Amino acid sequence: MAIINRIGEFAEDMKTWRRWIHAHPELGLECHGTAAYVVDKLRTFGVDEIHEKIGVSGVVAIINGQGDGPTIGLRADMDALPMDEATGLGYASTVPGRMHACGHDGHTTMLLGAARYLAETRNFKGRVALIFQPAEENEGGAKYMCDEGMMDRFEIAEVYALHNMPGHELGMFYTTPGPIMAAVDTLTVKVTGRGGHAAYPQDSVDPIIAVVTMVQALQSIVSRNLSPMDNLVISVTMIGGGTADNIIPEDAWFGATIRSFTPEVREMAQRRICELIEGQAASFGVSADIDYELGYPPTVNDAASVKKAVAVAKEVSGEDRVRPDQGREMGAEDFAYMLEERPGAYLFLGQGKDRAGVHHPAYDFNDEAAPYGASFFARLVERLSPV
């Protein structure tokens, strides 16, 4: 194990930063307070350039190295989740209905730690672009920043990111070449029939039975339309309709999430979902309003970048605590948009096995993991652009 000594020396400072961010969560694109806190720290570190309000509240900071070389992008997300915290910690969220339940407070802290070290030492060629991004959880802040020309504006050649992962050994890194996170699409269907008295169903057109049958039919796509060698998840997660036991409602609805890795499977899923819903609607004499929203694309790691990142992770945590081909995750990540524009890699960092999972009200980022992440980011820049 080789956490950078200098980063280890300011681990307590990193803990202070992280806990301030944790106590002041912000949602979506409106991470202005967090961004201001980040900018204040970056100024004290002596970075060379700070560019604010990219993608509404995103920040890009530049640190110049020694001589000419590429610009390496390092990304951290800043946003929290719309949920109440149940940790009881002294630094718990001070904002009702908001919580850093996914560890983005830790991600931001790890990148700040790397920034402080790199600004002090500058033991690399070229430049490093520190990307502090809002709205990973929903609006796609990465796309906002990319659409504003961030990659070209700062001449970013490669881009890397970390995500914490409870349930894995503290300091363990894992990743995989190729797709590592899925594309995520969202389905909402409103079914309209003809309401009436439940005692006289023959006088109504029942949307409830139509919705139930549609939901059941969708489950056949994975088992009957998909090759067993491919991956696809179709999960119906919401269903609603009706107001009383003796009323057949006028309409009902359901919602689902769809996860896939390839354009072919993604297209097939959308096509078959719409075909099945429309067919079931016709068979029951109801109408179906289908809202199918294409969300984040799959997060696809560049194989060469993974190889470089894995070598650095082994320096930080040791040969036996890096999994270079861990496999895919069905979660989604808007870092995918950055990887569509530049080669790079996305890795997970273990938080400890006995930790509450992400998106859980008892979750808390493990401050002991921050020196591992900051050391990885810093060493990555030094190894990719050696003096």
C-alpha positions as CSV (number, residue, x, y, z in Angstrom):
1,M,0.0,0.0,0.0
2,A,1.4,3.4,-0.9
3,I,-1.0,6.3,0.0
4,I,1.0,9.4,-0.8
5,N,2.6,10.6,2.4
6,R,1.8,14.2,1.9
7,I,-1.9,13.4,1.2
8,G,-1.9,11.3,4.4
9,E,-0.7,14.3,6.3
10,F,-3.8,16.4,5.5
11,A,-6.3,13.5,5.9
12,E,-7.9,15.4,8.8
13,D,-8.4,18.5,6.7
14,M,-10.1,16.3,4.1
15,K,-12.4,14.9,6.8
16,T,-13.3,18.5,7.7
17,W,-14.0,19.4,4.1
18,R,-16.1,16.3,3.5
19,R,-18.2,16.8,6.6
20,W,-19.0,20.4,5.8
21,I,-20.2,19.3,2.3
22,H,-22.2,16.5,3.9
23,A,-24.0,18.9,6.2
24,H,-24.9,21.2,3.4
25,P,-26.4,19.1,0.6
26,E,-27.6,20.5,-2.7
27,L,-29.6,19.0,-5.4
28,G,-29.4,18.7,-9.2
29,L,-27.8,21.5,-11.2
30,E,-28.2,24.0,-8.3
31,C,-25.0,23.2,-6.4
32,H,-23.9,26.8,-6.0
33,G,-23.0,26.6,-2.3
34,T,-20.9,23.5,-2.8
35,A,-19.2,25.0,-5.8
36,A,-18.4,28.2,-3.8
37,Y,-16.9,26.1,-1.1
38,V,-14.8,24.2,-3.7
39,V,-13.6,27.4,-5.3
40,D,-12.6,28.8,-1.9
41,K,-10.5,25.7,-1.2
42,L,-9.0,25.7,-4.7
43,R,-7.9,29.4,-4.3
44,T,-6.1,28.6,-1.1
45,F,-4.3,25.7,-2.8
46,G,-3.0,28.1,-5.5
47,V,-4.4,26.5,-8.6
48,D,-3.7,28.4,-11.8
49,E,-7.2,28.9,-13.3
50,I,-10.7,28.6,-11.9
51,H,-13.7,28.5,-14.3
52,E,-17.2,28.7,-12.7
53,K,-20.8,28.1,-13.8
54,I,-20.1,25.6,-16.4
55,G,-23.2,23.4,-16.7
56,V,-25.0,25.9,-14.4
57,S,-22.9,25.4,-11.2
58,G,-20.0,23.2,-12.4
59,V,-16.4,24.2,-11.8
60,V,-13.3,23.4,-13.8
61,A,-9.9,24.3,-12.3
62,I,-6.5,24.0,-14.1
63,I,-3.2,23.2,-12.6
64,N,-0.2,23.6,-14.8
65,G,2.7,21.1,-14.6
66,Q,6.3,21.4,-15.8
67,G,6.5,21.8,-19.5
68,D,4.3,20.8,-22.4
69,G,2.1,17.8,-22.2
70,P,-1.5,16.6,-22.4
71,T,-4.4,17.8,-20.2
72,I,-5.7,15.0,-17.9
73,G,-9.3,15.4,-16.7
74,L,-10.3,14.3,-13.2
75,R,-14.0,14.4,-12.4
76,A,-16.0,14.5,-9.1
77,D,-19.8,15.0,-8.7
78,M,-21.2,17.3,-6.1
79,D,-25.0,16.7,-5.9
80,A,-27.0,15.0,-3.2
81,L,-30.3,13.1,-3.1
82,P,-33.8,14.2,-2.3
83,M,-34.2,12.1,0.9
84,D,-34.1,12.5,4.7
85,E,-31.0,11.4,6.6
86,A,-31.2,8.9,9.4
87,T,-27.6,8.7,10.6
88,G,-27.9,10.8,13.7
89,L,-24.3,12.1,13.1
90,G,-23.1,15.4,14.4
91,Y,-22.5,16.5,10.8
92,A,-25.7,15.1,9.4
93,S,-27.7,17.1,6.8
94,T,-28.9,20.5,8.0
95,V,-31.4,20.6,5.1
96,P,-34.7,18.5,5.5
97,G,-35.3,16.3,2.5
98,R,-31.8,16.4,1.3
99,M,-28.9,14.0,2.0
100,H,-25.5,13.0,0.6
101,A,-26.6,9.4,0.4
102,C,-24.4,8.5,-2.6
103,G,-21.0,9.8,-1.4
104,H,-20.6,12.7,-3.8
105,D,-19.4,14.6,-0.8
106,G,-16.5,12.1,-0.6
107,H,-15.9,12.3,-4.3
108,T,-15.5,16.0,-4.2
109,T,-13.3,15.8,-1.2
110,M,-11.0,13.2,-2.9
111,L,-10.5,15.5,-5.9
112,L,-9.9,18.5,-3.6
113,G,-7.2,16.4,-1.8
114,A,-5.6,15.6,-5.2
115,A,-5.8,19.3,-6.2
116,R,-4.0,20.4,-3.0
117,Y,-1.2,17.9,-3.6
118,L,-0.8,18.5,-7.3
119,A,-0.8,22.3,-6.8
120,E,2.0,21.9,-4.2
121,T,4.2,19.5,-6.1
122,R,3.5,19.9,-9.9
123,N,5.5,16.8,-10.6
124,F,4.0,16.3,-14.0
125,K,4.0,17.6,-17.5
126,G,1.1,19.4,-19.2
127,R,-2.0,20.2,-17.2
128,V,-4.6,18.7,-15.0
129,A,-8.3,19.8,-15.3
130,L,-10.2,19.3,-12.1
131,I,-13.9,18.9,-13.0
132,F,-16.5,19.4,-10.2
133,Q,-19.8,18.5,-11.7
134,P,-23.4,19.0,-10.5
135,A,-26.5,16.9,-11.2
136,E,-25.1,13.3,-11.6
137,E,-28.2,11.8,-10.0
138,N,-30.9,13.0,-12.5
139,E,-30.4,15.9,-14.9
140,G,-27.2,14.7,-16.4
141,G,-24.8,17.5,-15.3
142,A,-22.0,15.8,-17.3
143,K,-23.9,16.3,-20.5
144,Y,-24.5,20.0,-19.6
145,M,-20.8,20.5,-19.2
146,C,-19.9,18.6,-22.3
147,D,-22.5,20.4,-24.4
148,E,-20.9,23.7,-23.3
149,G,-17.7,22.5,-25.0
150,M,-15.7,21.7,-21.9
151,M,-13.6,19.0,-23.4
152,D,-12.4,21.2,-26.4
153,R,-12.2,24.4,-24.4
154,F,-9.7,22.9,-21.9
155,E,-8.1,20.5,-24.4
156,I,-8.8,17.5,-22.2
157,A,-7.1,14.4,-23.7
158,E,-8.3,11.7,-21.2
159,V,-10.7,11.7,-18.3
160,Y,-11.1,9.6,-15.2
161,A,-13.5,9.3,-12.3
162,L,-14.0,7.3,-9.1
163,H,-17.2,6.2,-7.3
164,N,-17.2,4.9,-3.7
165,M,-18.7,1.4,-3.1
166,P,-19.8,0.1,0.3
167,G,-19.7,-3.6,0.8
168,H,-16.2,-3.9,-0.5
169,E,-12.9,-3.9,1.4
170,L,-11.7,-0.4,2.3
171,G,-9.2,0.8,-0.3
172,M,-10.0,-1.9,-2.9
173,F,-10.3,-0.7,-6.5
174,Y,-12.3,-2.4,-9.1
175,T,-13.1,-1.7,-12.7
176,T,-13.5,-3.4,-16.1
177,P,-12.7,-2.6,-19.7
178,G,-15.6,-1.8,-22.0
179,P,-19.1,-1.2,-20.6
180,I,-19.0,-0.9,-16.8
181,M,-22.4,0.8,-16.2
182,A,-25.7,0.5,-18.1
183,A,-27.7,2.9,-20.2
184,V,-30.8,3.9,-18.3
185,D,-34.2,4.7,-19.9
186,T,-37.5,5.6,-18.3
187,L,-41.0,4.4,-19.2
188,T,-44.3,6.0,-18.1
189,V,-47.6,4.7,-19.5
190,K,-51.0,6.2,-18.9
191,V,-53.9,3.8,-19.8
192,T,-57.3,5.3,-20.4
193,G,-60.5,3.3,-20.5
194,R,-64.1,4.2,-19.4
195,G,-64.9,4.4,-15.7
196,G,-68.0,3.3,-14.0
197,H,-69.5,1.4,-11.1
198,A,-67.5,-1.7,-10.1
199,A,-70.7,-3.7,-9.7
200,Y,-71.4,-3.3,-13.4
201,P,-68.1,-3.9,-15.1
202,Q,-69.8,-4.7,-18.4
203,D,-70.6,-1.0,-18.7
204,S,-67.0,0.1,-18.3
205,V,-63.7,-0.4,-20.0
206,D,-61.4,-1.3,-17.2
207,P,-57.8,0.2,-17.4
208,I,-56.7,-1.7,-14.3
209,I,-56.8,-5.1,-15.9
210,A,-55.1,-3.7,-19.0
211,V,-52.2,-2.3,-16.9
212,V,-51.8,-5.6,-15.0
213,T,-51.6,-7.5,-18.3
214,M,-49.1,-5.0,-19.8
215,V,-46.8,-5.3,-16.8
216,Q,-46.9,-9.1,-17.0
217,A,-46.3,-9.0,-20.8
218,L,-43.2,-6.8,-20.4
219,Q,-41.5,-9.5,-18.4
220,S,-41.4,-11.8,-21.5
221,I,-39.0,-9.5,-23.3
222,V,-35.9,-10.5,-21.3
223,S,-36.8,-14.2,-21.4
224,R,-38.0,-14.5,-25.0
225,N,-36.6,-11.6,-27.1
226,L,-33.1,-11.3,-25.7
227,S,-30.1,-13.6,-26.3
228,P,-29.0,-15.2,-23.1
229,M,-25.6,-13.8,-23.8
230,D,-26.8,-10.2,-23.5
231,N,-27.9,-8.1,-20.5
232,L,-31.2,-6.3,-20.0
233,V,-33.2,-5.2,-17.0
234,I,-36.9,-4.1,-17.3
235,S,-38.2,-3.3,-13.8
236,V,-41.7,-1.9,-13.3
237,T,-41.3,0.2,-10.2
238,M,-44.5,2.2,-10.0
239,I,-48.2,1.5,-10.6
240,G,-51.3,3.4,-9.7
241,G,-55.0,4.0,-10.4
242,G,-58.4,4.1,-8.7
243,T,-59.9,5.9,-5.8
244,A,-62.3,3.5,-4.1
245,D,-63.1,-0.2,-4.1
246,N,-66.5,0.2,-5.8
247,I,-65.3,2.5,-8.7
248,I,-63.7,1.3,-11.9
249,P,-61.4,4.3,-12.7
250,E,-61.2,6.2,-15.9
251,D,-57.4,5.7,-16.1
252,A,-54.4,4.0,-14.5
253,W,-50.7,4.2,-15.0
254,F,-47.4,2.5,-14.4
255,G,-43.7,3.4,-14.7
256,A,-40.5,1.4,-15.3
257,T,-36.7,1.6,-15.6
258,I,-34.9,-0.1,-18.5
259,R,-31.2,-0.9,-18.3
260,S,-29.0,-2.1,-21.2
261,F,-25.4,-2.0,-22.5
262,T,-25.5,-2.0,-26.3
263,P,-27.4,0.1,-28.9
264,E,-28.9,-3.0,-30.4
265,V,-30.4,-4.3,-27.1
266,R,-31.5,-0.8,-26.2
267,E,-33.4,-0.4,-29.5
268,M,-34.9,-3.8,-29.2
269,A,-36.2,-3.2,-25.7
270,Q,-37.8,0.1,-26.7
271,R,-39.4,-1.4,-29.8
272,R,-40.8,-4.5,-28.0
273,I,-42.1,-2.5,-25.0
274,C,-44.1,-0.2,-27.3
275,E,-45.3,-3.1,-29.4
276,L,-46.5,-5.1,-26.4
277,I,-48.2,-2.1,-24.7
278,E,-50.0,-1.1,-28.0
279,G,-51.1,-4.6,-28.6
280,Q,-52.5,-5.1,-25.1
281,A,-54.2,-1.8,-25.3
282,A,-55.9,-2.8,-28.5
283,S,-57.0,-6.1,-27.0
284,F,-58.6,-4.5,-24.0
285,G,-60.1,-1.5,-25.9
286,V,-58.2,1.1,-24.0
287,S,-55.8,3.8,-25.2
288,A,-52.2,3.9,-24.0
289,D,-50.1,7.1,-23.9
290,I,-46.4,6.0,-23.9
291,D,-43.7,8.3,-22.6
292,Y,-40.4,6.6,-23.3
293,E,-37.4,8.7,-22.3
294,L,-33.9,7.8,-23.4
295,G,-31.6,8.6,-20.5
296,Y,-27.9,8.2,-19.8
297,P,-25.9,6.1,-22.3
298,P,-23.8,3.2,-21.1
299,T,-20.6,4.1,-19.3
300,V,-17.9,2.5,-21.6
301,N,-14.3,2.4,-20.3
302,D,-11.5,2.6,-22.8
303,A,-9.4,-0.5,-22.5
304,A,-6.0,1.2,-22.7
305,S,-7.1,3.8,-20.1
306,V,-8.3,1.0,-17.8
307,K,-4.8,-0.6,-18.0
308,K,-3.1,2.6,-17.0
309,A,-5.6,3.3,-14.2
310,V,-5.2,-0.3,-12.8
311,A,-1.4,0.1,-12.7
312,V,-1.8,3.2,-10.6
313,A,-4.5,1.7,-8.4
314,K,-2.0,-1.2,-7.6
315,E,0.6,1.4,-6.6
316,V,-1.9,2.9,-4.1
317,S,-3.5,-0.2,-2.7
318,G,-1.4,-3.2,-3.6
319,E,-1.6,-5.9,-6.2
320,D,-4.1,-8.1,-4.4
321,R,-6.5,-5.2,-3.8
322,V,-7.3,-4.3,-7.4
323,R,-9.8,-6.1,-9.5
324,P,-9.1,-5.2,-13.2
325,D,-12.0,-7.2,-14.6
326,Q,-14.7,-7.1,-12.0
327,G,-17.6,-7.1,-14.4
328,R,-20.5,-4.8,-15.2
329,E,-23.0,-3.0,-13.0
330,M,-26.6,-2.4,-14.0
331,G,-26.6,1.1,-12.4
332,A,-26.1,4.1,-14.5
333,E,-23.7,7.1,-14.5
334,D,-23.7,10.3,-16.5
335,F,-19.9,10.2,-16.6
336,A,-20.8,8.2,-19.7
337,Y,-21.2,11.5,-21.6
338,M,-17.6,12.4,-20.9
339,L,-16.4,9.0,-22.0
340,E,-18.3,9.4,-25.2
341,E,-16.1,12.5,-26.0
342,R,-12.7,11.3,-24.6
343,P,-11.0,8.0,-23.7
344,G,-10.8,7.3,-20.0
345,A,-11.9,5.1,-17.2
346,Y,-14.4,4.8,-14.3
347,L,-13.4,2.9,-11.2
348,F,-15.0,1.9,-7.9
349,L,-13.3,2.4,-4.5
350,G,-14.2,0.1,-1.6
351,Q,-15.6,1.8,1.6
352,G,-15.5,-1.2,3.9
353,K,-17.7,-4.3,4.1
354,D,-19.9,-3.3,7.0
355,R,-21.3,0.0,5.6
356,A,-24.8,1.1,4.7
357,G,-25.3,1.0,1.0
358,V,-25.6,4.0,-1.3
359,H,-29.1,5.7,-1.5
360,H,-29.8,4.4,2.0
361,P,-30.8,6.9,4.8
362,A,-28.1,5.5,7.1
363,Y,-25.3,5.8,4.5
364,D,-22.2,7.9,5.3
365,F,-19.0,8.1,3.2
366,N,-16.0,6.5,5.0
367,D,-13.5,9.3,5.6
368,E,-10.7,6.6,5.7
369,A,-11.2,6.1,2.0
370,A,-10.5,9.6,1.0
371,P,-6.7,9.3,1.1
372,Y,-6.9,6.3,-1.2
373,G,-9.0,8.2,-3.8
374,A,-6.9,11.4,-3.6
375,S,-3.7,9.4,-3.9
376,F,-5.1,7.6,-6.9
377,F,-6.0,10.8,-8.7
378,A,-2.7,12.5,-8.0
379,R,-0.5,9.5,-8.8
380,L,-2.5,8.9,-12.0
381,V,-1.6,12.4,-13.3
382,E,2.1,11.9,-12.4
383,R,2.2,8.5,-14.1
384,L,0.3,9.6,-17.3
385,S,2.5,12.7,-17.7
386,P,5.8,12.1,-16.0
387,V,8.4,14.8,-15.8
